[in-house]
């Protein structure tokens, strides 16, 4: 396991730097993928994770979506104290490749998303910590634990998560000019059906959650102007 450094949550002298990555996959990738800008709606995963960073940590957060930019783990702007990678199955090989590169540099890596949720033991072989399930409660807890030097190997969302009163995604952290729109909103999450070819019910246990009618549109209107 990579070393964890202690951080002060009240001082700027050593500001925690968090790098959040959405790796490319066979279809979703920069320049050569089939998802051209006209089809590329800004995903909410990274911007939501950024919004969930506890304010008292005073962390600097950088997002890189490999649908619009490449990640070079050796580049100076890839310097980070903690890397979080969100992976689906199609992006898992690239996620593990990036995780290995950062861990070779001594940077701890957290893996989460659909693929680590379905195969946490596999993901654990490539990460210092794995987030299983939705991250609204576990990700802030992981960060507080990391700052305290006691990050655990696995964080699992308990049943019964409410989507009420969640912070608005930090859309301003993604370059709006690279997307058809950054005003993506979340109305529902999950699905009550169990189509045998679909991953949704396997990953999220055939439950459907809804955002309140006021929070989702408000989330959209709170987005910065393009
Ligand atoms: S289980 Fe999957 S494919 Fe079936 S209705 Fe739900 S989301 Fe659609």
Boltz pocket constraint, residues with backbone or C-beta under 6 A from the ligand:
constraints:
  - pocket:
      binder: B
      contacts: [[A, 190], [A, 191], [A, 192], [A, 193], [A, 194], [A, 195], [A, 198], [A, 199], [A, 200], [A, 201]]
      max_distance: 6.0
